[in-house]
């Protein structure tokens, strides 16, 4: 089956290149360091610790891990790879020149060989959900310890993996250590052929999020400068088809709360201009972040058309809707607004992190709505009753506190692998 898989990767090479070039027409960032996607242009290193995070969410989740490793191994070179340009921008914003960023290569064998021969990683960590047969095999045949961090498999994904069981079983056979988010995730990996002796439940590293200590003060100053004393709700990480529901909800809210301001943050930067056009077509008075203008009393929507500022605007808001959930994307990170004590509203599509969502819902730390009408009603009740809103926010903080500790459990697994005196991956297994 590996032969057929590799043949498929070569057959898809031209369509993949065409797809990336088309993406680059709309967003020039997709053309940045394009040769790396095909195995060319990687820096030549004498060794590194490699962390892979697909996009913004995974990069953000990796922050406490990378910070801890930088402190413990200051003499090591760190390389963070992403798939998306937005992920790359987030790496640069968070870590500047303390880590090296590269794009992950496409899965065809030449690109994978070039990646390993250039970077020569001595240990690898892959965040959450990525299963790549050739990349994993590359670690295995080179005796590079590979750890799947906060590993999870969604119910939707596992049925697809089952169709390729021989390949997936072989992929998971290369001495991989699986640090699963939950026992359910661990059981799914075991079903796919993971080694029970190398499968652990360490929890979700996202719970160990550490906010900038000054974020609350920064948010307060930003709010005062841009919004004055108006009530503010934020709709963050929204997707196509979702902004319309959010805007419909805001129109209803303005009927009873005429001074209320919506902060709208689309998930993908290539959609910023289109979302602004949609807001204007809906006859809302809009100010964008890049205009560097404060809101007027007549401003109804503030569009955040920049990257990396979601935490700041959470800190400047009274209630949060977390996107990717009114449409079947799977929902985005509930933990970021929870860490700031915000009351949270979300849609019903929460399959990206169901255990986290179920925990929040069960403890009353968030509300689930099905459409714009329900969203408007929920936000209105939170704006009208600050005591209830604060209680919800406190419950979210409790969820975070109860689930912390994944990072420390993970470091117990990682430190023996990264010990310069013993590179063998079998030391504790």
C-alpha positions in Angstrom: 0.0 0.0 0.0 2.9 2.4 0.6 3.9 2.1 -3.1 0.4 3.1 -4.1 0.4 5.9 -1.6 3.7 7.3 -3.0 2.5 6.9 -6.5 -0.6 9.0 -5.5 1.6 11.7 -4.0 3.5 12.1 -7.3 0.3 12.0 -9.4 -1.0 14.8 -7.2 2.1 16.9 -7.5 1.0 19.0 -10.4 -2.6 19.5 -9.2 -1.1 20.5 -5.8 1.2 23.0 -7.4 -1.6 24.5 -9.4 -3.8 24.7 -6.3 -1.1 26.6 -4.4 -0.5 29.0 -7.3 -4.2 29.8 -7.5 -4.3 30.4 -3.8 -1.3 32.7 -4.3 -3.3 34.8 -6.8 -5.7 35.8 -4.0 -3.1 35.9 -1.2 0.5 36.5 -2.1 1.5 34.9 1.2 0.8 31.5 -0.3 3.7 32.0 -2.7 6.2 32.8 0.1 9.0 30.2 0.1 6.9 28.1 -2.2 9.9 25.8 -3.1 9.9 24.5 0.5 6.6 22.8 -0.2 8.5 20.7 -2.8 11.6 20.1 -0.8 13.8 23.0 -1.9 15.2 26.0 0.0 15.4 24.6 3.5 18.1 26.0 5.8 21.1 23.6 6.3 21.3 22.8 10.0 23.5 20.7 12.2 20.5 19.5 14.1 17.3 20.9 15.7 14.2 20.2 17.7 11.3 20.2 15.3 7.7 21.2 16.2 4.9 21.0 13.6 1.7 23.1 14.0 -0.6 23.2 11.0 -2.1 26.7 11.4 -2.9 29.5 13.9 -4.8 27.4 16.4 -2.1 24.7 16.7 0.7 27.4 16.8 -1.1 29.1 19.7 -1.6 25.8 21.5 2.1 25.0 21.1 3.2 28.3 22.8 3.6 27.0 26.4 5.4 23.9 25.2 7.9 25.8 23.0 8.5 28.4 25.8 9.2 25.6 28.2 11.6 23.8 25.8 13.4 27.1 25.0 14.1 27.5 28.7 15.2 23.9 29.3 17.3 23.6 26.2 18.7 27.1 25.4 21.6 25.7 23.3 19.3 23.8 20.9 18.1 25.1 17.6 14.3 25.1 17.3 12.4 24.8 14.0 8.6 25.3 13.8 6.8 24.2 10.6 3.3 25.2 9.5 1.1 24.5 6.5 -0.6 27.9 6.3 0.9 31.4 5.9 -1.3 32.6 8.8 0.4 30.0 11.0 3.8 31.3 9.8 2.8 34.8 10.6 1.8 33.8 14.1 5.1 32.0 14.7 7.0 35.1 13.7 4.8 37.3 15.9 5.1 35.1 19.0 8.7 34.0 18.7 10.6 36.4 16.4 14.1 35.0 15.8 14.2 32.6 18.8 12.9 29.9 16.5 13.3 29.2 12.8 10.1 28.8 10.7 9.8 26.6 7.6 6.9 25.3 5.6 6.2 21.6 5.9 6.9 19.7 2.6 4.3 18.0 0.6 4.2 14.2 1.2 6.0 13.0 -1.9 9.2 11.1 -1.0 11.8 13.5 -2.5 10.5 16.5 -0.6 10.4 14.5 2.7 14.0 13.3 2.2 15.2 16.8 1.4 13.5 18.1 4.5 15.2 15.7 6.8 18.6 15.9 5.2 18.5 19.7 5.5 17.2 20.2 9.0 18.5 17.0 10.6 16.0 17.0 13.5 17.1 15.1 16.6 13.5 15.0 18.0 10.1 15.8 16.5 6.8 16.9 18.0 3.6 17.2 15.9 0.6 19.0 17.3 -2.9 17.4 17.6 -4.2 15.7 14.4 -1.6 15.4 11.7 -0.9 11.8 10.4 1.5 11.8 7.5 2.8 8.4 6.4 6.1 9.6 4.8 7.0 12.2 7.4 6.4 9.7 10.2 8.4 7.0 8.4 11.2 9.5 7.8 11.5 9.9 11.6 11.3 6.1 12.1 14.1 5.1 9.7 16.3 7.9 11.0 15.7 6.9 14.6 14.3 10.4 15.4 12.0 10.3 18.4 8.5 11.5 17.4 5.9 12.6 19.8 2.3 13.4 18.9 1.4 16.2 21.3 -2.2 16.6 22.5 -3.0 13.9 19.9 -6.6 13.5 18.9 -8.7 11.8 16.2 -12.2 13.0 15.5 -15.1 10.6 15.0 -15.3 11.9 11.4 -11.6 11.1 10.7 -11.4 7.6 12.1 -13.7 6.1 9.6 -11.5 7.5 6.8 -8.3 6.1 8.5 -9.9 2.7 8.7 -10.1 2.5 4.9 -6.3 2.6 4.8 -5.6 0.4 7.9 -2.4 -1.3 6.6 -0.8 2.0 5.8 -2.0 3.7 9.0 -0.9 0.7 11.1 2.6 0.8 9.5 2.7 4.6 9.9 2.1 4.3 13.7 4.7 1.5 14.1 7.9 3.6 14.0 8.4 4.0 17.7 6.0 6.9 17.9 4.9 8.2 21.3 1.3 9.3 21.5 0.4 11.9 24.1 -3.4 11.8 23.7 -5.8 14.4 24.8 -8.3 11.9 26.3 -8.8 8.2 26.8 -11.2 8.2 23.9 -8.5 9.6 21.6 -6.0 7.1 23.0 -8.4 4.2 22.3 -8.9 5.4 18.7 -5.1 5.5 18.2 -4.9 2.0 19.6 -7.6 0.8 17.3 -5.5 2.1 14.4 -2.5 0.1 15.5 -0.6 2.3 17.9 1.7 0.6 20.4 -0.1 0.5 23.8 3.3 0.8 25.7 3.9 4.1 23.9 0.4 5.6 24.2 -0.3 7.9 27.1 -3.2 10.2 28.1 -1.5 13.5 29.0 -4.5 15.9 28.4 -4.9 18.9 26.2 -2.0 21.3 26.3 -4.3 24.2 25.4 -5.5 24.2 29.0 -2.1 25.4 30.0 -2.5 28.6 28.1 -0.6 31.5 29.7 -1.8 35.0 29.0 0.3 38.0 28.7 0.0 39.5 32.3 -0.7 42.9 30.8 -3.4 41.7 28.4 -6.3 42.9 30.6 -4.8 46.4 30.9 -4.0 46.5 27.2 -7.6 45.5 26.4 -9.0 48.2 28.7 -6.8 50.9 27.1 -7.7 49.7 23.6 -11.4 49.7 24.5 -11.3 53.2 25.9 -9.4 54.5 22.9 -11.5 52.8 20.2 -14.9 52.1 21.7 -15.4 54.6 24.5 -17.9 53.4 27.1 -20.1 51.4 24.8 -21.1 47.7 25.5 -19.1 45.4 23.1 -19.5 41.8 22.0 -17.1 40.0 19.8 -17.6 37.3 17.1 -14.2 35.7 16.6 -12.8 33.3 14.0 -15.8 33.4 11.8 -16.2 31.7 8.5 -18.1 32.1 5.2 -21.8 31.7 5.8 -21.3 32.6 9.5 -20.9 36.3 9.3 -24.4 36.7 7.8 -25.9 35.0 10.9 -23.7 37.2 13.2 -24.8 40.3 11.4 -28.4 39.3 11.5 -28.0 38.7 15.2 -26.4 42.2 15.6 -29.3 43.9 13.7 -31.8 42.3 16.1 -29.6 43.4 19.1 -29.5 47.0 17.9 -33.3 47.2 18.1 -33.1 46.9 21.9 -29.5 47.9 22.5 -28.8 50.8 20.0 -25.4 51.6 21.6 -24.1 48.0 21.3 -20.9 47.5 19.2 -20.0 44.3 17.3 -16.3 43.4 16.9 -16.1 41.0 14.0 -12.9 38.9 13.4 -12.9 36.7 10.3 -10.8 33.6 10.6 -8.8 33.9 7.3 -7.1 37.1 6.1 -7.9 36.5 2.5 -11.5 37.1 3.4 -11.1 40.4 5.1 -12.0 42.5 2.1 -15.0 40.3 1.2 -16.3 40.4 4.7 -16.1 44.2 4.7 -18.1 44.3 1.5 -20.7 42.1 3.0 -21.0 44.3 6.1 -21.4 47.4 3.9 -24.0 45.6 1.7 -26.0 44.9 4.9 -26.0 48.7 5.4 -24.0 48.6 8.7 -21.7 51.5 9.5 -18.3 49.8 9.8 -14.8 50.9 10.9 -11.8 48.6 10.2 -8.8 48.0 12.4 -6.4 48.9 9.6 -8.0 52.3 9.2 -6.6 53.2 12.6 -9.7 55.2 13.3 -11.7 55.1 16.5 -15.4 54.2 16.4 -17.9 57.0 16.2 -21.2 56.9 18.0 -22.8 55.8 14.7 -20.3 52.9 14.2 -22.1 49.6 14.5 -19.4 47.1 13.5 -15.7 47.1 14.1 -13.9 44.8 11.6 -10.6 43.4 12.8 -8.7 42.9 9.6 -5.4 42.1 11.2 -3.7 39.0 12.4 -2.8 38.0 16.0 -5.0 40.4 17.9 -7.9 38.2 18.9 -6.7 37.9 22.6 -6.4 41.7 22.7 -10.0 42.2 21.4 -11.3 39.5 23.7 -9.9 41.6 26.5 -11.8 44.6 25.2 -15.2 42.8 25.0 -18.1 42.0 27.3 -19.2 38.7 25.7 -17.7 36.4 23.0 -19.1 34.3 20.2 -16.5 31.7 19.0 -16.9 31.0 15.3 -16.5 27.9 13.1 -19.5 26.6 15.0 -22.6 27.9 13.3 -21.3 26.3 10.1 -19.8 22.7 10.1 -16.2 23.7 10.6 -16.0 22.1 14.0 -15.6 25.1 16.3 -12.5 27.1 17.3 -10.7 27.6 20.6 -13.1 28.1 23.6 -10.1 28.4 26.0 -8.8 31.7 24.8 -11.9 33.7 25.8 -12.4 31.5 28.9 -8.9 32.4 30.1 -10.0 36.0 30.2 -13.2 35.3 32.1 -15.5 36.1 29.3 -19.0 34.5 29.0 -19.0 32.4 25.8 -21.6 31.6 23.2 -21.0 29.0 20.4 -22.8 27.2 17.7 -23.7 23.5 17.6 -20.8 22.3 15.4 -18.1 21.5 18.0 -16.5 18.3 16.7 -13.0 19.7 16.6 -12.7 19.5 20.4 -15.8 17.7 21.7 -14.4 16.9 25.1 -13.6 20.5 25.8 -17.0 21.7 24.5 -18.8 19.0 26.6 -17.0 20.1 29.7 -17.9 23.8 29.2 -21.5 23.0 28.4 -21.9 20.6 31.4 -20.6 23.2 33.8 -22.6 26.1 32.3 -19.4 27.9 31.1 -20.8 28.5 27.6 -24.2 28.5 25.7 -24.9 26.7 22.5 -27.1 28.5 19.9 -28.4 27.2 16.5 -28.8 30.4 14.5 -28.6 34.2 14.5 -31.9 34.6 16.3 -30.8 32.5 19.3 -27.4 34.2 19.2 -29.0 37.6 19.5 -31.2 36.4 22.4 -28.2 34.9 24.3 -25.9 37.9 23.8 -28.7 40.3 24.9 -29.3 38.4 28.1 -25.5 38.5 28.9 -25.3 42.2 28.2 -28.4 42.9 30.3 -27.3 40.8 33.3 -23.6 41.4 34.1 -23.9 39.2 37.2 -24.9 36.1 35.1 -22.2 37.0 32.6 -19.5 37.1 35.3 -20.7 33.8 36.7 -20.4 32.2 33.3 -16.9 33.7 32.9 -15.9 32.4 36.4 -17.1 28.9 35.4 -14.9 29.0 32.3 -11.9 29.9 34.5 -12.7 27.0 36.7 -12.8 24.6 33.7 -9.3 25.8 32.8 -7.9 25.5 36.3 -9.4 21.9 36.7 -7.7 20.7 33.5 -4.2 22.3 33.7 -1.2 20.1 34.0 -0.9 18.6 30.5 2.4 20.5 29.9 4.1 19.0 32.9 3.0 15.5 32.0 4.2 16.0 28.5 7.6 17.3 29.6 8.1 14.1 31.7 7.8 12.2 28.4 9.9 14.7 26.4 12.9 15.4 28.6 14.5 11.9 28.4 14.2 12.0 24.6 15.9 15.4 24.4 18.6 14.6 26.9 21.9 15.1 25.0 23.4 12.2 26.9 20.8 9.7 25.7 19.1 10.0 22.3 17.5 6.6 22.4 13.7 6.7 22.3 13.2 3.6 24.4 14.6 4.9 27.7 11.3 5.1 29.5 9.3 2.7 27.4 
